[in-house]
Amino acid sequence: MPLCLCAAPLAAQVPTPQSYLGFRVGQDSMLASWQQITGYFTRLAAASPKVRVDTIGRSTQGRPLVVAMVSDPANLARRAEIMAAQRRLADPRLLDAAEEARLVRSQPAVILIQCSIHSTEIAASQMAMELAWRLATDSAMGRQLRDVVVLLIPSPNPDGVDIVGDWYRASRGTPWDGSGPPWLYHPYIGHDNNRDWFMLTQAETQHVTRLLYRQWFPLVFYDVHQMGGNGARMFVPPFVDPVNPNLDELVVGGINLVGITMGQALLDAGHTGVVHQQGYDLWWHGGARSTPTRHNMIGILSEAASARIASPQCTPAGRIRQPARGINYPAPWTPACWRLRDIVDYELATSASLVRLAADQRADFVQRFVRLGRRQIEAGRSAPTAFVLPDSGADQQRRAHLANLLIAAGVEVHRARAPFTADGRSYGAGTLVVRMDQPFRAHAKDLLERQQYPERRAYPGGPQIPPYDVAGWTLGLQMGVVVQPVQAAFAADLERLDTVTIRPGQVTGRGDVILLDNTANGHITAVWRALAAGATVQIAPASFTAAGRDWPQGTLVVRGGRAAVEAEARRRGFDAVATGRISLAADQLVRGVPRVGLYKSWNGSMDEGWTRWVFEQLGVTFTTVTDSAIQAGDLLRRFDVVVLPSESDSAIAGGRQRNSAPAQYTGGLGDAGTRALRAFVEQGGTVIALDQATRFAVARLGAPARLVRTTRGAERDTLSRFYAPGSIFETIVDQQHAIAAGFGDRAAVYFISSVILEAGPGARAVLSYPPERSPLLSGFVEGEEVLFGKPALLDAPVGRGRVILFGFRPQHRGQTHGTFRLLTNAILYGAAGAPARAPQSGAARTATGR
């Protein structure tokens, strides 16, 4: 009784979200901005001893990314002690039996709730304020918080909260009220910010990853999402099959336990339309909820039906497509207008049920976490026992990057101090070794091995059931890094690394003509820096001898700009050779920085954002061009090359529909833009079309190629029945073509339900699929015969110019470091052939410097 008497005045002093915002959380048409959200959390922490707020980093646009720790005041007082104990629980090698028993008795269950990573799924960012207030003031929850620490992230995408919120507020009362903005809701990658959790390309992902795997090690990670508004009202686990083979059954069972508990809590609260086992699987790696499962954590996803941002969704009952009532959908929803507040209420119920379950079963959650770590360590003593990354001397920057991604996610990486032998193969000192007998084995193994997605049919003889996202992601293949599995136990003198550094490279030899073999991504940056410094660059049209050695066709010959190349060599760890004199035919000569136009539609294209991000990382300069800039024509005066990111023909040509946004954001390129782009090519420019954009290039720019039509239906004709979700394919390389400069005779490419090309008159295949065997390296393919011998990358002449057709994505999600150079080679190739930069004569050119 005295506790209740004391708590009442305290609760009265804690501000409610409504008192701070001036409106109720979830009220129709009302959204809190990021400044208001963080302002409320700051006010709440000042008023309640149960709340602490920390800024864990800054967003891409500089906003604070915050996490609230909500727990009993006694737990907040010993925050550092709890964090240190979580680290030991995550690595059972640090525990003795007595300490383990003590922590199982005393350690609170640490759970993390992450809201609104996808910013059009905005309800959870608003809900977080009310959840924090309830945790701070509700007496029952207060008792639960003695045994639970809640880490609450209102959104890991602060920029998106304001991008969507600002657009929504400006759009209220218009025909496009409740629509998404015509640009990405993350500055670079939009919806794909939930595909970045092993590649860690973005600042926000890096901040949360550090919190998860280097600081707090929560037992449960709950990612709060929304889905389409036309069916069930909320999905909670269990997930659908298949289960990734690297997931421990204790993780799967824990997910099922939490999901069923959430579903029951929703039903107990009178919330209907709750579905299990719908769509979302346990195969895919790389999402916010899937990556923790490879770290012995219970990864939970909920998906609530969406409103129209903050406006009600009033869909006629006859258009609602709910599952039939059954075990996984016991209480169908009675259709009505669906509001932002409805979503908030469902999400509050699931969040509260998680806190209650974690409190009730605290010791079980803690003990299970320790057991999972031990099981991973033990599993790592069986094959494979390790993966090794040899010091091959190729692109050490890519190798170091891959290793540092593992380290950032808590994986232990070692370096050999001396040569050793494993599986009968010799490895030198400096080889990187990822041992499997470690707690986060599942994460490392799942990234380094090749995936084999299982065959699963909707019915006997029917179509393959697709994965939720992609089927394969093997990092060594994507990044062009040699990764060798080791099956048997071996002995080696190893040192654990906190980070993998690269040896500074150098330019050796005298002279101002620099030779680069075009095998390292650092060469890209060096070339662009040198061009900006006044150099010229040539993709050598034939092999030659210089500086006492033979150089292959495709060597980058940089005349001038030595200081720029030397700076990048030191920074990016590659070596180059300088010479004072070299004679080559003047083909493929680039004078000045290529003038690149990167097309940006008003559809919010993630592929455009990824392309932009990759260009910026590589130092490739470009100009963003929108519909009106292309429609203005005269493109050849401004650009050598125009890049079309992967979007459908209709998305590029037709754009957003009329009245779905202000007029300047609708209509796409239209006839005027299409004519201007075709004139650009016919007059000598180059268009690079990525994946789905090849459909536009073939249909409207006259590229001499054909796209093979396929279906996932039940027909037995393998030429029509073809399916390949996100997978890695082998291609055969035409090493005589400038776009393939620096590549060997094989290249791994990322195919994500991509186009299948056939060459037309005059088109030349730069990459092709093997003629008589499956190209699959990792993932899944059905009906692979349709690919046999087909081109994957075409150089297609149009008029005096050319269209370069990529039948895959060379910059897929920032992961495919191994094929970035195909894209930049294509730019150099196009710039070399641009009319304004063509050489005055085809005579051999002798250079003694610039």
BELUR-V952037 format. One record per residue. PHI is phi in whole degrees, 0 to 359 (* if undefined). Layout:
# BELUR-V952037
phi: [PHI PHI]
This chain:
# BELUR-V952037
phi: [* 302 299 294 296 283 288 299 297 298 300 295 276 279 291 282 304 295 293 277 276 90 207 284 303 88 297 310 69 240 228 279 282 296 297 292 297 292 297 294 298 296 297 296 296 290 264 238 286 267 234 230 240 236 267 262 161 247 286 304 265 97 281 286 260 246 228 260 262 238 193 299 307 295 288 298 293 247 306 298 295 295 298 296 293 298 299 290 296 291 234 300 295 269 250 260 299 293 291 301 299 295 291 298 284 238 287 294 281 266 235 236 244 249 245 52 295 263 283 286 270 273 301 294 296 281 302 304 294 290 298 298 297 297 299 281 238 284 293 295 294 301 294 295 289 295 249 222 251 259 260 239 255 299 190 276 229 303 299 294 303 278 301 287 299 296 297 298 297 288 261 302 84 262 299 257 306 87 274 280 289 277 218 294 266 240 308 247 235 51 300 287 294 262 235 246 268 243 274 55 281 254 302 295 297 298 297 290 300 299 299 288 248 235 237 253 50 294 279 228 241 246 254 259 234 231 232 298 261 253 223 301 272 202 262 224 303 293 278 267 289 272 263 302 297 272 271 292 297 291 293 299 297 296 299 298 300 294 296 295 298 297 299 294 298 296 296 299 273 84 268 262 78 266 237 245 50 228 80 271 249 247 267 292 246 122 266 297 268 272 295 301 296 275 239 69 254 278 262 244 235 238 226 270 300 268 269 268 60 245 265 299 253 248 269 305 305 291 258 279 249 269 296 290 299 185 302 269 211 285 226 303 274 275 304 200 297 252 241 306 294 299 297 303 296 297 290 296 295 292 295 295 294 294 299 296 295 297 290 295 243 310 298 296 297 296 298 297 299 295 301 298 300 296 295 294 299 295 298 289 273 255 296 282 273 192 235 242 243 297 276 280 79 284 248 291 293 294 297 295 298 300 298 289 298 295 298 299 266 87 279 276 238 244 236 284 281 214 300 209 237 217 52 78 248 268 232 272 301 96 299 271 234 251 287 268 274 214 299 260 307 300 295 296 297 293 273 262 271 269 272 231 294 286 284 221 255 295 196 306 80 274 289 294 284 284 289 298 236 244 257 218 206 314 290 301 294 293 266 70 243 289 231 244 286 243 271 266 297 210 250 203 272 243 236 282 250 275 202 256 259 248 286 301 274 206 252 256 99 254 121 245 253 257 248 237 282 65 251 246 295 298 298 300 299 300 296 294 295 294 299 295 272 104 284 248 227 232 273 307 283 205 291 201 243 201 53 78 210 271 238 280 306 96 303 273 255 254 259 96 72 300 300 294 293 299 297 288 298 295 286 251 76 241 253 220 237 253 217 259 206 205 244 219 302 279 295 56 257 252 251 88 295 305 269 254 255 256 288 235 281 260 263 65 281 294 293 296 297 296 298 300 296 298 303 295 295 275 82 276 280 202 239 286 237 256 307 295 293 284 299 293 75 55 291 292 290 253 223 267 223 240 256 255 297 292 213 291 303 292 294 284 285 256 63 289 289 301 71 264 188 307 305 292 254 243 95 62 294 64 295 295 292 296 298 296 289 292 297 303 291 297 271 126 279 238 250 254 251 261 48 298 293 298 297 295 295 286 285 237 255 79 298 284 201 229 256 282 274 226 217 261 286 268 299 271 290 291 286 252 268 224 207 210 289 306 213 252 244 272 230 262 256 276 289 274 265 298 294 268 305 88 264 282 276 226 216 268 235 260 248 233 48 277 280 242 255 230 284 259 303 86 282 239 281 269 235 222 282 306 283 222 206 295 276 295 251 201 120 203 212 234 70 298 303 295 270 307 74 285 288 257 213 240 257 243 287 222 58 272 245 203 242 257 255 266 271 199 245 288 235 309 50 68 264 272 302 290 241 305 292 298 290 287 300 297 294 298 299 293 294 295 266 293 305 292 240 292 295 288 211 269 293 299 242 253 241 235 129 291]
